[in-house]
């Protein structure tokens, strides 16, 4: 699965945090390449909630309209098919 977006190009760090990495803010960094923050990770089929972490602050995925509410917080929702 490739995560990427072209917003927040001014940021000094971007990572992805979610149910697939125990909500670690730093274990999956995105790299800025040609004006796009991106990274690719392996995910098993299933549903995952996640957020991007921009300079230490969580944000929803600006390219994903699917969301889920968990523990009073709104998260982006990712569905990985078989």
ZIGI-V472134 format. One record per pair of residues at least 12 apart in sequence whose C-alpha atoms are under 7 Angstrom apart, sorted by the first residue. I is the first residue (numbers start at 1). J is the second residue. If there is no record, write none. Layout:
i:I j:J
i:I j:J
//
This chain:
i:1 j:40
i:1 j:41
i:1 j:42
i:1 j:43
i:2 j:38
i:2 j:39
i:2 j:40
i:2 j:41
i:3 j:38
i:3 j:39
i:3 j:40
i:4 j:36
i:4 j:37
i:4 j:38
i:4 j:39
i:5 j:36
i:5 j:37
i:5 j:38
i:6 j:35
i:6 j:36
i:6 j:37
i:9 j:35
i:11 j:54
i:11 j:55
i:12 j:55
i:13 j:54
i:13 j:55
i:14 j:29
i:14 j:30
i:14 j:52
i:14 j:53
i:14 j:54
i:14 j:55
i:15 j:28
i:15 j:29
i:15 j:30
i:15 j:52
i:15 j:53
i:15 j:54
i:16 j:28
i:16 j:29
i:16 j:51
i:16 j:52
i:16 j:53
i:17 j:50
i:17 j:51
i:17 j:52
i:17 j:53
i:18 j:48
i:18 j:49
i:18 j:50
i:18 j:51
i:19 j:48
i:19 j:49
i:19 j:50
i:20 j:48
i:25 j:53
i:45 j:80
i:45 j:81
i:45 j:82
i:46 j:79
i:46 j:80
i:46 j:81
i:47 j:78
i:47 j:79
i:47 j:80
i:48 j:77
i:48 j:78
i:48 j:79
i:49 j:75
i:49 j:76
i:49 j:77
i:49 j:78
i:50 j:75
i:50 j:76
i:50 j:77
i:51 j:75
i:51 j:76
i:60 j:75
i:60 j:76
i:61 j:76
i:64 j:76
//
